[in-house]
Amino acid sequence: MTISANRDFLEFHDLPADAVLAIIERARALGEAWREGRMPRSLEGRRIALIVDDGGWRNTTAFDLGIQAMGGICVHAPVSLGGREAIADLAGYLDNWFDTIVVRTPELASLRELAARMPGRRSSMPGPDRTIRARRSETSPMSTAGGVGSRD
């Protein structure tokens, strides 16, 4: 199954089972490609915001390396959900500047609000095709998929 654009990836249980299985298989294949030094350039030219709202460094570093290895442009956006700027304002800027948003935050409710407020998703305007949750927890999809991809 192909995962469609304009679909956020915040929790596994938000996706149908076949999508979860496709993501896990993709993580396995990318892990193998990483070990063999043959990463696909499927992010070529795509602008990806990496937001770390909790100080973690391992997921952040892994995402940065992976994005660059796949040809993407990784920008560490120094923003905080629930910080000085309203989430609606952040969503407008992020929607305008980036193709994908990767966020590591313990605040799932704030992340859901950010994803819902991306203006390009409610119009014909271009905008991020998805928001990805990268926080380690029992429901964080990227932590689980990353673990599968890194197994020998």
Secondary structure, DSSP 8 states (H G I E B T S, - for coil): ----SS--BS-GGGS-HHHHHHHHHHHHHHHHHHHHT----TTTT-EEEEEESS---HHHHHHHHHHHHTT-EEEE----TTSSS-HHHHHHHHHHH-SEEEEE-S-HHHHHHHHHT-GGGGSSS---SEEEE---STT-HHHHHHHHHT--
